[in-house]
Each structure stands twice: as C-alpha cells, then as structure tokens.
Amino acid sequence: MELSNFLSFDVFFLLGILVALEAVLSADNAIALASISKGLEDKRLQSKALNIGLILAFVLRIALILTATWVIDYWQFQLLGALYLLWLVFQYFTSEKDQEGELHGPSYTSLWQVIPLIAMTDLAFSLDSVTAAIAVSEDIWLVVIGASLGIVALRFMASLFIQWLQEYAHLETAGYITVGLVGMRLLLRVFGLDEMLPEWLLIILTVVLFVWGFSERQTQKDVE
C-alpha cells in the first residue's frame, strides 16, 4: 500500500470509527473482566491477571480477525460464545451472597484460574465486535489496528471498573445483565433471529443499565 493511501483521510476516519466501535462494545466486556479479576483478593494479582490475560486475549482476537470470514460461516462458534457468556451470567447470579445479601460473583484462589477466563471472555465478546468491525471495513490491517487499540483501552477500562465495582452498589449486576444480553444476541444470531435484538437496541439497553449501575454509591461501611 502506498504511503499516501496509508495516511489518507478515509483511513483515519475508518480507524476512528473502528476504535469508537471497540470502545462502545467494550463497556460490558470491561466490567465482566473487572468482575472476574476482582475474584482475586490480592490487588497485585488482579493487575497481573489482567495484563497476562489480555495479552493472551489479544493473540486470540487477532487470530479471530484473520479467520473472521471463515468463523462467521460456522454457527457453532457463535453458539459456544453465547453459551459461555450465559454461563458467566448464571455463575454470577448463583454465587454466594455476602452478609448484606449482595451478590459479588465467584472468588478465585489462583492467578491461573483467572487468566484463561479473561482470555475466553474477551474472545466470546469479540465474536460480536469483530463481526461489526468487518462490516465497517474489509481492510484487515485496519481492523487489527482498531482491535489493538481496543485491547489497550479495555485494559484501562477494566482497571477503572475494578475500583468502581467497590463504589457502586448495582454496577456489577448491571454489567452482568448486559453480558447476558450479548449472549442472547449471539444465541439469536445462531437461529437467524438477531433482528429481535438489533445492535442499536442493545446499545440503548446497555446505556440504561449502566445509568442504573452508577445510580447508587455504596456506604463506607459496605465498602469496608
């Protein structure tokens, strides 16, 4: 590709769209990764799990992008992704409650329990976001750059959400409901019914849920 084409306005415009798309579709992904990481009590291990898990997630996401046109033709991949996300939601809502009766998701004792979960969770979410990105641009290198920037943004978003999950009473539950919506969208797509939950409706529902999630701060006693 010529340098002039590489630096053209259209390229930067498409890249901006892809990065924005990644950011919009990564909010529920970030909160799921934050919640999984939060299952480790040691904050240093939480950060390490995110770093290693997202490096592995990046490799898997690039592999998905390079094989996207092939993967999209096989409904089995989307079914597995949908069932995995719905399993995460089931695991959260059936986890033990604390003394105040609040759900806080499963706990983990080992770093290596969490790293595969982070990588697989990002991969399941990527089935939706990569499909959307391929629809925006057929230039694989652009999609790869957008995904790379998206992974970096996801790392910082997940760190913020780990902190916010301690501060806001409903945020984790709101996040897992959105995870369930993404899982349902993938499941509907398997049966050719994805028009029942279009992308625009999913985004609106996600915004509404996150507004609710940030609507109530926990008291200092609850945080401690």
C-alpha positions, -999 to 999 in steps of 0.1 A, spaced: 0 0 0 13 35 -9 22 58 20 -3 84 6 -31 59 8 -20 47 42 -22 83 56 -54 93 37 -83 109 55 -105 79 47 -81 56 66 -81 78 97 -118 82 95 -124 44 93 -98 39 121 -117 64 143 -149 45 137 -134 12 145 -118 25 177 -151 41 187 -169 9 179 -145 -11 201 -150 14 229 -188 13 228 -189 -25 226 -162 -30 253 -180 -15 283 -198 -47 292 -167 -67 283 -146 -45 306 -169 -49 336 -170 -87 331 -132 -88 331 -131 -65 361 -155 -87 380 -135 -119 371 -103 -102 382 -119 -89 414 -124 -125 424 -87 -125 434 -83 -107 467 -47 -96 461 -48 -64 441 -14 -71 426 -26 -104 413 -57 -87 399 -34 -64 378 -12 -93 368 -42 -114 357 -55 -85 335 -21 -80 319 -14 -116 311 -50 -124 303 -53 -95 278 -20 -104 261 -35 -138 255 -68 -123 246 -50 -100 220 -34 -131 203 -68 -149 202 -86 -117 189 -60 -113 161 -65 -149 152 -102 -144 151 -99 -113 129 -77 -132 104 -102 -161 103 -133 -140 107 -148 -147 73 -144 -184 80 -156 -183 116 -187 -164 107 -198 -192 84 -199 -217 113 -227 -211 137 -211 -235 162 -186 -208 172 -213 -183 179 -233 -209 199 -202 -217 220 -196 -180 226 -233 -174 236 -234 -204 260 -201 -193 276 -214 -157 282 -247 -170 295 -227 -194 318 -208 -165 332 -241 -147 340 -255 -179 356 -224 -183 377 -227 -147 389 -264 -149 398 -260 -183 416 -229 -172 436 -230 -169 473 -243 -136 488 -224 -116 514 -238 -106 548 -258 -78 533 -274 -102 508 -255 -87 479 -240 -108 450 -203 -103 444 -195 -131 420 -173 -161 424 -139 -160 442 -106 -174 429 -75 -186 448 -51 -189 418 -39 -165 392 -41 -193 366 -78 -198 373 -84 -162 362 -62 -158 332 -80 -183 309 -113 -169 320 -102 -134 310 -89 -146 276 -120 -167 268 -144 -139 279 -128 -114 256 -128 -139 228 -166 -145 233 -173 -108 232 -151 -104 202 -174 -127 182 -198 -97 182 -174 -68 179 -152 -83 152 -183 -91 131 -193 -55 134 -157 -43 126 -155 -64 95 -188 -49 83 -173 -14 87 -140 -21 68 -128 -50 47 -91 -39 53 -79 -65 77 -49 -43 88 -73 -15 98 -94 -39 118 -62 -53 135 -51 -18 145 -86 -10 158 -86 -42 178 -51 -35 192 -61 0 204 -93 -16 217 -73 -40 239 -53 -12 253 -84 8 261 -100 -23 276 -71 -28 300 -76 7 314 -114 4 314 -112 -29 334 -89 -12 360 -114 16 364 -143 -8 367 -125 -28 394 -124 4 415 -160 14 406 -173 -21 415 -163 -13 450 -181 20 450 -214 15 432 -240 -10 446 -257 -20 414 -228 -18 389 -218 -54 389 -253 -67 385 -260 -42 357 -228 -53 339 -237 -90 341 -272 -83 327 -256 -66 297 -233 -97 294 -265 -118 293 -279 -95 266 -248 -100 244 -250 -138 250 -287 -137 240 -278 -117 208 -252 -143 198 -277 -171 205 -304 -153 185 -279 -149 156 -274 -187 156 -311 -191 148 -312 -162 124 -333 -141 148 -308 -114 156 -332 -88 143 -351 -94 176 -322 -77 194 -306 -53 169 -273 -35 177 -289 -2 183 -313 -17 209 -285 -35 226 -266 -2 229 -296 16 243 -303 -11 269 -266 -11 279 -267 26 284 -299 24 305 -284 -5 326 -251 14 332 -270 45 343 -288 23 368 -255 7 378 -239 41 386 -271 54 404 -263 44 439 -230 46 458 -222 20 485 -218 33 520 -183 34 536 -194 5 558 -204 -16 528 -171 -9 510 -151 -19 541 
